[in-house]
């Protein structure tokens, strides 16, 4: 019996189909997130981060002791 016969009987094709659907869903979610009207300001701020000489630190949640 060949390896291809054994793999064919294992019915593993469903995993490739599930992975493709998950990839498509994540891709669409990211595309929608990027094209939402409110995300333009966030994208512009993120684009300027490497060029800022003195970047402002991100806001820390209340009760966080990080940075103190």
PDB file of N, CA, C and O in Angstrom:
ATOM      1  N   UNK A   1       0.848  -1.176   0.000  1.00  0.00           N
ATOM      2  CA  UNK A   1       0.000   0.000   0.000  1.00  0.00           C
ATOM      3  C   UNK A   1       0.895   1.239   0.000  1.00  0.00           C
ATOM      4  O   UNK A   1       1.874   1.296   0.743  1.00  0.00           O
ATOM      5  N   UNK A   2       0.567   2.217  -0.817  1.00  0.00           N
ATOM      6  CA  UNK A   2       1.349   3.449  -0.942  1.00  0.00           C
ATOM      7  C   UNK A   2       0.949   4.452   0.146  1.00  0.00           C
ATOM      8  O   UNK A   2      -0.141   4.387   0.716  1.00  0.00           O
ATOM      9  N   UNK A   3       1.855   5.361   0.404  1.00  0.00           N
ATOM     10  CA  UNK A   3       1.578   6.409   1.375  1.00  0.00           C
ATOM     11  C   UNK A   3       0.419   7.284   0.915  1.00  0.00           C
ATOM     12  O   UNK A   3      -0.391   7.724   1.731  1.00  0.00           O
ATOM     13  N   UNK A   4       0.336   7.538  -0.385  1.00  0.00           N
ATOM     14  CA  UNK A   4      -0.771   8.361  -0.895  1.00  0.00           C
ATOM     15  C   UNK A   4      -2.115   7.686  -0.661  1.00  0.00           C
ATOM     16  O   UNK A   4      -3.112   8.372  -0.435  1.00  0.00           O
ATOM     17  N   UNK A   5      -2.166   6.352  -0.711  1.00  0.00           N
ATOM     18  CA  UNK A   5      -3.404   5.638  -0.419  1.00  0.00           C
ATOM     19  C   UNK A   5      -3.794   5.786   1.049  1.00  0.00           C
ATOM     20  O   UNK A   5      -4.962   5.994   1.376  1.00  0.00           O
ATOM     21  N   UNK A   6      -2.810   5.678   1.917  1.00  0.00           N
ATOM     22  CA  UNK A   6      -3.071   5.813   3.353  1.00  0.00           C
ATOM     23  C   UNK A   6      -3.564   7.216   3.676  1.00  0.00           C
ATOM     24  O   UNK A   6      -4.526   7.377   4.428  1.00  0.00           O
ATOM     25  N   UNK A   7      -2.911   8.237   3.113  1.00  0.00           N
ATOM     26  CA  UNK A   7      -3.314   9.615   3.364  1.00  0.00           C
ATOM     27  C   UNK A   7      -4.680   9.913   2.750  1.00  0.00           C
ATOM     28  O   UNK A   7      -5.445  10.713   3.288  1.00  0.00           O
ATOM     29  N   UNK A   8      -4.980   9.276   1.637  1.00  0.00           N
ATOM     30  CA  UNK A   8      -6.285   9.463   1.011  1.00  0.00           C
ATOM     31  C   UNK A   8      -7.413   8.899   1.858  1.00  0.00           C
ATOM     32  O   UNK A   8      -8.503   9.469   1.901  1.00  0.00           O
ATOM     33  N   UNK A   9      -7.163   7.794   2.524  1.00  0.00           N
ATOM     34  CA  UNK A   9      -8.180   7.189   3.383  1.00  0.00           C
ATOM     35  C   UNK A   9      -8.345   7.943   4.701  1.00  0.00           C
ATOM     36  O   UNK A   9      -9.350   7.767   5.390  1.00  0.00           O
ATOM     37  N   UNK A  10      -7.382   8.771   5.054  1.00  0.00           N
ATOM     38  CA  UNK A  10      -7.447   9.487   6.325  1.00  0.00           C
ATOM     39  C   UNK A  10      -8.419  10.665   6.284  1.00  0.00           C
ATOM     40  O   UNK A  10      -8.780  11.197   7.333  1.00  0.00           O
ATOM     41  N   UNK A  11      -8.844  11.080   5.098  1.00  0.00           N
ATOM     42  CA  UNK A  11      -9.795  12.196   4.945  1.00  0.00           C
ATOM     43  C   UNK A  11      -9.302  13.467   5.635  1.00  0.00           C
ATOM     44  O   UNK A  11     -10.020  14.059   6.441  1.00  0.00           O
ATOM     45  N   UNK A  12      -8.088  13.880   5.319  1.00  0.00           N
ATOM     46  CA  UNK A  12      -7.509  15.074   5.927  1.00  0.00           C
ATOM     47  C   UNK A  12      -7.806  16.344   5.139  1.00  0.00           C
ATOM     48  O   UNK A  12      -7.363  17.420   5.539  1.00  0.00           O
ATOM     49  N   UNK A  13      -8.526  16.255   4.055  1.00  0.00           N
ATOM     50  CA  UNK A  13      -8.817  17.427   3.230  1.00  0.00           C
ATOM     51  C   UNK A  13      -9.653  18.458   3.972  1.00  0.00           C
ATOM     52  O   UNK A  13      -9.575  19.646   3.661  1.00  0.00           O
ATOM     53  N   UNK A  14     -10.444  18.037   4.935  1.00  0.00           N
ATOM     54  CA  UNK A  14     -11.299  18.961   5.678  1.00  0.00           C
ATOM     55  C   UNK A  14     -10.464  19.991   6.441  1.00  0.00           C
ATOM     56  O   UNK A  14     -10.900  21.129   6.617  1.00  0.00           O
ATOM     57  N   UNK A  15      -9.282  19.611   6.891  1.00  0.00           N
ATOM     58  CA  UNK A  15      -8.428  20.550   7.618  1.00  0.00           C
ATOM     59  C   UNK A  15      -7.970  21.690   6.724  1.00  0.00           C
ATOM     60  O   UNK A  15      -7.918  22.837   7.168  1.00  0.00           O
ATOM     61  N   UNK A  16      -7.644  21.402   5.499  1.00  0.00           N
ATOM     62  CA  UNK A  16      -7.248  22.458   4.565  1.00  0.00           C
ATOM     63  C   UNK A  16      -8.413  23.397   4.285  1.00  0.00           C
ATOM     64  O   UNK A  16      -8.222  24.609   4.176  1.00  0.00           O
ATOM     65  N   UNK A  17      -9.607  22.851   4.170  1.00  0.00           N
ATOM     66  CA  UNK A  17     -10.782  23.684   3.910  1.00  0.00           C
ATOM     67  C   UNK A  17     -11.106  24.570   5.111  1.00  0.00           C
ATOM     68  O   UNK A  17     -11.433  25.746   4.947  1.00  0.00           O
ATOM     69  N   UNK A  18     -11.016  24.017   6.303  1.00  0.00           N
ATOM     70  CA  UNK A  18     -11.271  24.803   7.513  1.00  0.00           C
ATOM     71  C   UNK A  18     -10.219  25.902   7.653  1.00  0.00           C
ATOM     72  O   UNK A  18     -10.556  27.034   7.999  1.00  0.00           O
ATOM     73  N   UNK A  19      -8.966  25.588   7.391  1.00  0.00           N
ATOM     74  CA  UNK A  19      -7.908  26.592   7.478  1.00  0.00           C
ATOM     75  C   UNK A  19      -8.131  27.710   6.468  1.00  0.00           C
ATOM     76  O   UNK A  19      -7.886  28.875   6.780  1.00  0.00           O
ATOM     77  N   UNK A  20      -8.588  27.382   5.272  1.00  0.00           N
ATOM     78  CA  UNK A  20      -8.848  28.401   4.259  1.00  0.00           C
ATOM     79  C   UNK A  20      -9.995  29.316   4.675  1.00  0.00           C
ATOM     80  O   UNK A  20      -9.926  30.528   4.473  1.00  0.00           O
ATOM     81  N   UNK A  21     -11.038  28.749   5.250  1.00  0.00           N
ATOM     82  CA  UNK A  21     -12.166  29.564   5.710  1.00  0.00           C
ATOM     83  C   UNK A  21     -11.731  30.478   6.847  1.00  0.00           C
ATOM     84  O   UNK A  21     -12.096  31.654   6.864  1.00  0.00           O
ATOM     85  N   UNK A  22     -10.955  29.959   7.803  1.00  0.00           N
ATOM     86  CA  UNK A  22     -10.464  30.792   8.906  1.00  0.00           C
ATOM     87  C   UNK A  22      -9.579  31.919   8.393  1.00  0.00           C
ATOM     88  O   UNK A  22      -9.701  33.057   8.847  1.00  0.00           O
ATOM     89  N   UNK A  23      -8.698  31.618   7.462  1.00  0.00           N
ATOM     90  CA  UNK A  23      -7.839  32.648   6.888  1.00  0.00           C
ATOM     91  C   UNK A  23      -8.671  33.722   6.207  1.00  0.00           C
ATOM     92  O   UNK A  23      -8.401  34.912   6.374  1.00  0.00           O
ATOM     93  N   UNK A  24      -9.668  33.323   5.450  1.00  0.00           N
ATOM     94  CA  UNK A  24     -10.518  34.275   4.754  1.00  0.00           C
ATOM     95  C   UNK A  24     -11.267  35.169   5.741  1.00  0.00           C
ATOM     96  O   UNK A  24     -11.374  36.376   5.524  1.00  0.00           O
ATOM     97  N   UNK A  25     -11.785  34.585   6.824  1.00  0.00           N
ATOM     98  CA  UNK A  25     -12.494  35.373   7.836  1.00  0.00           C
ATOM     99  C   UNK A  25     -11.575  36.393   8.507  1.00  0.00           C
ATOM    100  O   UNK A  25     -11.968  37.541   8.715  1.00  0.00           O
ATOM    101  N   UNK A  26     -10.365  35.981   8.844  1.00  0.00           N
ATOM    102  CA  UNK A  26      -9.416  36.902   9.470  1.00  0.00           C
ATOM    103  C   UNK A  26      -9.022  38.003   8.490  1.00  0.00           C
ATOM    104  O   UNK A  26      -8.928  39.169   8.873  1.00  0.00           O
ATOM    105  N   UNK A  27      -8.794  37.645   7.244  1.00  0.00           N
ATOM    106  CA  UNK A  27      -8.434  38.631   6.228  1.00  0.00           C
ATOM    107  C   UNK A  27      -9.540  39.672   6.053  1.00  0.00           C
ATOM    108  O   UNK A  27      -9.263  40.869   5.983  1.00  0.00           O
ATOM    109  N   UNK A  28     -10.781  39.219   5.985  1.00  0.00           N
ATOM    110  CA  UNK A  28     -11.905  40.146   5.825  1.00  0.00           C
ATOM    111  C   UNK A  28     -12.052  41.023   7.066  1.00  0.00           C
ATOM    112  O   UNK A  28     -12.330  42.216   6.944  1.00  0.00           O
ATOM    113  N   UNK A  29     -11.872  40.456   8.248  1.00  0.00           N
ATOM    114  CA  UNK A  29     -11.975  41.240   9.482  1.00  0.00           C
ATOM    115  C   UNK A  29     -10.912  42.325   9.533  1.00  0.00           C
ATOM    116  O   UNK A  29     -11.203  43.450   9.937  1.00  0.00           O
ATOM    117  N   UNK A  30      -9.694  42.012   9.135  1.00  0.00           N
ATOM    118  CA  UNK A  30      -8.630  43.016   9.124  1.00  0.00           C
ATOM    119  C   UNK A  30      -8.913  44.087   8.081  1.00  0.00           C
ATOM    120  O   UNK A  30      -8.715  45.274   8.341  1.00  0.00           O
ATOM    121  N   UNK A  31      -9.374  43.679   6.904  1.00  0.00           N
ATOM    122  CA  UNK A  31      -9.694  44.652   5.851  1.00  0.00           C
ATOM    123  C   UNK A  31     -10.810  45.590   6.291  1.00  0.00           C
ATOM    124  O   UNK A  31     -10.736  46.794   6.045  1.00  0.00           O
ATOM    125  N   UNK A  32     -11.839  45.057   6.935  1.00  0.00           N
ATOM    126  CA  UNK A  32     -12.939  45.897   7.419  1.00  0.00           C
ATOM    127  C   UNK A  32     -12.434  46.855   8.477  1.00  0.00           C
ATOM    128  O   UNK A  32     -12.803  48.029   8.487  1.00  0.00           O
ATOM    129  N   UNK A  33     -11.592  46.360   9.364  1.00  0.00           N
ATOM    130  CA  UNK A  33     -11.051  47.211  10.444  1.00  0.00           C
ATOM    131  C   UNK A  33     -10.228  48.362   9.867  1.00  0.00           C
ATOM    132  O   UNK A  33     -10.283  49.479  10.381  1.00  0.00           O
ATOM    133  N   UNK A  34      -9.475  48.099   8.815  1.00  0.00           N
ATOM    134  CA  UNK A  34      -8.648  49.145   8.213  1.00  0.00           C
ATOM    135  C   UNK A  34      -9.475  50.178   7.474  1.00  0.00           C
ATOM    136  O   UNK A  34      -9.080  51.342   7.413  1.00  0.00           O
ATOM    137  N   UNK A  35     -10.598  49.793   6.914  1.00  0.00           N
ATOM    138  CA  UNK A  35     -11.376  50.710   6.089  1.00  0.00           C
ATOM    139  C   UNK A  35     -12.518  51.370   6.843  1.00  0.00           C
ATOM    140  O   UNK A  35     -13.310  52.092   6.238  1.00  0.00           O
ATOM    141  N   UNK A  36     -12.626  51.142   8.153  1.00  0.00           N
ATOM    142  CA  UNK A  36     -13.646  51.843   8.925  1.00  0.00           C
ATOM    143  C   UNK A  36     -13.324  53.332   8.977  1.00  0.00           C
ATOM    144  O   UNK A  36     -12.152  53.705   9.014  1.00  0.00           O
ATOM    145  N   UNK A  37     -14.334  54.183   8.981  1.00  0.00           N
ATOM    146  CA  UNK A  37     -14.079  55.632   8.961  1.00  0.00           C
ATOM    147  C   UNK A  37     -13.266  56.125  10.151  1.00  0.00           C
ATOM    148  O   UNK A  37     -12.462  57.042   9.979  1.00  0.00           O
ATOM    149  N   UNK A  38     -13.427  55.578  11.323  1.00  0.00           N
ATOM    150  CA  UNK A  38     -12.731  56.058  12.512  1.00  0.00           C
ATOM    151  C   UNK A  38     -11.284  55.625  12.622  1.00  0.00           C
ATOM    152  O   UNK A  38     -10.567  56.119  13.492  1.00  0.00           O
ATOM    153  N   UNK A  39     -10.832  54.727  11.778  1.00  0.00           N
ATOM    154  CA  UNK A  39      -9.484  54.206  11.921  1.00  0.00           C
ATOM    155  C   UNK A  39      -8.428  55.060  11.220  1.00  0.00           C
ATOM    156  O   UNK A  39      -7.234  54.801  11.369  1.00  0.00           O
ATOM    157  N   UNK A  40      -8.842  56.060  10.469  1.00  0.00           N
ATOM    158  CA  UNK A  40      -7.882  56.891   9.733  1.00  0.00           C
ATOM    159  C   UNK A  40      -6.919  57.597  10.689  1.00  0.00           C
ATOM    160  O   UNK A  40      -5.717  57.630  10.427  1.00  0.00           O
ATOM    161  N   UNK A  41      -7.410  58.149  11.766  1.00  0.00           N
ATOM    162  CA  UNK A  41      -6.558  58.849  12.731  1.00  0.00           C
ATOM    163  C   UNK A  41      -5.573  57.880  13.381  1.00  0.00           C
ATOM    164  O   UNK A  41      -4.398  58.212  13.540  1.00  0.00           O
ATOM    165  N   UNK A  42      -6.026  56.706  13.753  1.00  0.00           N
ATOM    166  CA  UNK A  42      -5.141  55.706  14.353  1.00  0.00           C
ATOM    167  C   UNK A  42      -4.042  55.290  13.388  1.00  0.00           C
ATOM    168  O   UNK A  42      -2.889  55.129  13.787  1.00  0.00           O
ATOM    169  N   UNK A  43      -4.393  55.117  12.122  1.00  0.00           N
ATOM    170  CA  UNK A  43      -3.398  54.726  11.131  1.00  0.00           C
ATOM    171  C   UNK A  43      -2.360  55.826  10.901  1.00  0.00           C
ATOM    172  O   UNK A  43      -1.176  55.536  10.728  1.00  0.00           O
ATOM    173  N   UNK A  44      -2.798  57.076  10.900  1.00  0.00           N
ATOM    174  CA  UNK A  44      -1.856  58.181  10.719  1.00  0.00           C
ATOM    175  C   UNK A  44      -0.913  58.300  11.911  1.00  0.00           C
ATOM    176  O   UNK A  44       0.278  58.560  11.737  1.00  0.00           O
ATOM    177  N   UNK A  45      -1.438  58.111  13.121  1.00  0.00           N
ATOM    178  CA  UNK A  45      -0.575  58.159  14.307  1.00  0.00           C
ATOM    179  C   UNK A  45       0.443  57.025  14.289  1.00  0.00           C
ATOM    180  O   UNK A  45       1.610  57.238  14.616  1.00  0.00           O
ATOM    181  N   UNK A  46       0.019  55.836  13.913  1.00  0.00           N
ATOM    182  CA  UNK A  46       0.924  54.701  13.851  1.00  0.00           C
ATOM    183  C   UNK A  46       1.973  54.888  12.761  1.00  0.00           C
ATOM    184  O   UNK A  46       3.108  54.438  12.914  1.00  0.00           O
ATOM    185  N   UNK A  47       1.612  55.539  11.678  1.00  0.00           N
ATOM    186  CA  UNK A  47       2.562  55.774  10.590  1.00  0.00           C
ATOM    187  C   UNK A  47       3.635  56.773  10.997  1.00  0.00           C
ATOM    188  O   UNK A  47       4.758  56.711  10.496  1.00  0.00           O
ATOM    189  N   UNK A  48       3.307  57.692  11.896  1.00  0.00           N
ATOM    190  CA  UNK A  48       4.281  58.701  12.333  1.00  0.00           C
ATOM    191  C   UNK A  48       5.175  58.225  13.474  1.00  0.00           C
ATOM    192  O   UNK A  48       6.167  58.888  13.776  1.00  0.00           O
ATOM    193  N   UNK A  49       4.867  57.120  14.107  1.00  0.00           N
ATOM    194  CA  UNK A  49       5.635  56.661  15.268  1.00  0.00           C
ATOM    195  C   UNK A  49       7.138  56.515  15.003  1.00  0.00           C
ATOM    196  O   UNK A  49       7.929  56.966  15.831  1.00  0.00           O
ATOM    197  N   UNK A  50       7.567  55.912  13.901  1.00  0.00           N
ATOM    198  CA  UNK A  50       9.008  55.774  13.701  1.00  0.00           C
ATOM    199  C   UNK A  50       9.728  57.109  13.504  1.00  0.00           C
ATOM    200  O   UNK A  50      10.942  57.186  13.687  1.00  0.00           O
ATOM    201  N   UNK A  51       9.001  58.146  13.138  1.00  0.00           N
ATOM    202  CA  UNK A  51       9.619  59.440  12.856  1.00  0.00           C
ATOM    203  C   UNK A  51       9.599  60.389  14.040  1.00  0.00           C
ATOM    204  O   UNK A  51      10.295  61.404  14.027  1.00  0.00           O
ATOM    205  N   UNK A  52       8.823  60.083  15.053  1.00  0.00           N
ATOM    206  CA  UNK A  52       8.722  60.959  16.219  1.00  0.00           C
ATOM    207  C   UNK A  52      10.000  60.899  17.039  1.00  0.00           C
ATOM    208  O   UNK A  52      10.513  59.823  17.345  1.00  0.00           O
ATOM    209  N   UNK A  53      10.515  62.104  17.397  1.00  0.00           N
ATOM    210  CA  UNK A  53      11.700  62.146  18.247  1.00  0.00           C
ATOM    211  C   UNK A  53      11.345  61.856  19.703  1.00  0.00           C
ATOM    212  O   UNK A  53      12.095  61.174  20.401  1.00  0.00           O
ATOM    213  N   UNK A  54      10.231  62.360  20.150  1.00  0.00           N
ATOM    214  CA  UNK A  54       9.802  62.167  21.528  1.00  0.00           C
ATOM    215  C   UNK A  54       8.379  61.632  21.536  1.00  0.00           C
ATOM    216  O   UNK A  54       7.431  62.394  21.726  1.00  0.00           O
ATOM    217  N   UNK A  55       8.219  60.320  21.329  1.00  0.00           N
ATOM    218  CA  UNK A  55       6.858  59.772  21.294  1.00  0.00           C
ATOM    219  C   UNK A  55       6.213  59.807  22.672  1.00  0.00           C
ATOM    220  O   UNK A  55       6.875  59.590  23.687  1.00  0.00           O
ATOM    221  N   UNK A  56       4.936  60.079  22.694  1.00  0.00           N
ATOM    222  CA  UNK A  56       4.218  60.069  23.961  1.00  0.00           C
ATOM    223  C   UNK A  56       3.898  58.620  24.316  1.00  0.00           C
ATOM    224  O   UNK A  56       3.487  57.847  23.451  1.00  0.00           O
ATOM    225  N   UNK A  57       4.081  58.249  25.573  1.00  0.00           N
ATOM    226  CA  UNK A  57       3.800  56.863  25.956  1.00  0.00           C
ATOM    227  C   UNK A  57       2.308  56.577  25.879  1.00  0.00           C
ATOM    228  O   UNK A  57       1.477  57.470  26.041  1.00  0.00           O
ATOM    229  N   UNK A  58       1.992  55.336  25.633  1.00  0.00           N
ATOM    230  CA  UNK A  58       0.590  54.919  25.568  1.00  0.00           C
ATOM    231  C   UNK A  58      -0.027  55.040  26.947  1.00  0.00           C
ATOM    232  O   UNK A  58       0.655  54.878  27.959  1.00  0.00           O
ATOM    233  N   UNK A  59      -1.295  55.319  26.983  1.00  0.00           N
ATOM    234  CA  UNK A  59      -1.996  55.441  28.251  1.00  0.00           C
ATOM    235  C   UNK A  59      -2.015  54.099  28.966  1.00  0.00           C
ATOM    236  O   UNK A  59      -2.290  53.063  28.361  1.00  0.00           O
ATOM    237  N   UNK A  60      -1.718  54.131  30.257  1.00  0.00           N
ATOM    238  CA  UNK A  60      -1.753  52.899  31.047  1.00  0.00           C
ATOM    239  C   UNK A  60      -3.108  52.775  31.705  1.00  0.00           C
ATOM    240  O   UNK A  60      -3.708  53.783  32.076  1.00  0.00           O
ATOM    241  N   UNK A  61      -3.600  51.561  31.858  1.00  0.00           N
ATOM    242  CA  UNK A  61      -4.897  51.383  32.515  1.00  0.00           C
ATOM    243  C   UNK A  61      -4.839  51.812  33.972  1.00  0.00           C
ATOM    244  O   UNK A  61      -3.774  51.822  34.589  1.00  0.00           O
ATOM    245  N   UNK A  62      -5.979  52.160  34.502  1.00  0.00           N
ATOM    246  CA  UNK A  62      -6.042  52.567  35.915  1.00  0.00           C
ATOM    247  C   UNK A  62      -5.599  51.421  36.814  1.00  0.00           C
ATOM    248  O   UNK A  62      -5.916  50.258  36.566  1.00  0.00           O
ATOM    249  N   UNK A  63      -4.875  51.765  37.839  1.00  0.00           N
ATOM    250  CA  UNK A  63      -4.433  50.770  38.785  1.00  0.00           C
ATOM    251  C   UNK A  63      -3.148  50.075  38.349  1.00  0.00           C
ATOM    252  O   UNK A  63      -2.619  49.239  39.082  1.00  0.00           O
ATOM    253  N   UNK A  64      -2.649  50.406  37.183  1.00  0.00           N
ATOM    254  CA  UNK A  64      -1.420  49.784  36.701  1.00  0.00           C
ATOM    255  C   UNK A  64      -0.235  50.454  37.368  1.00  0.00           C
ATOM    256  O   UNK A  64      -0.188  51.678  37.486  1.00  0.00           O
ATOM    257  N   UNK A  65       0.720  49.649  37.803  1.00  0.00           N
ATOM    258  CA  UNK A  65       1.922  50.199  38.426  1.00  0.00           C
ATOM    259  C   UNK A  65       3.083  50.198  37.466  1.00  0.00           C
ATOM    260  O   UNK A  65       4.212  50.497  37.855  1.00  0.00           O
ATOM    261  N   UNK A  66       2.826  49.868  36.216  1.00  0.00           N
ATOM    262  CA  UNK A  66       3.893  49.832  35.200  1.00  0.00           C
ATOM    263  C   UNK A  66       4.416  51.244  34.968  1.00  0.00           C
ATOM    264  O   UNK A  66       3.638  52.160  34.703  1.00  0.00           O
ATOM    265  N   UNK A  67       5.699  51.419  35.065  1.00  0.00           N
ATOM    266  CA  UNK A  67       6.317  52.712  34.793  1.00  0.00           C
ATOM    267  C   UNK A  67       6.353  53.635  35.975  1.00  0.00           C
ATOM    268  O   UNK A  67       6.715  54.802  35.824  1.00  0.00           O
ATOM    269  N   UNK A  68       5.991  53.160  37.159  1.00  0.00           N
ATOM    270  CA  UNK A  68       6.027  54.021  38.360  1.00  0.00           C
ATOM    271  C   UNK A  68       7.105  53.581  39.293  1.00  0.00           C
ATOM    272  O   UNK A  68       7.288  54.181  40.352  1.00  0.00           O
TER     273      UNK A  68
END
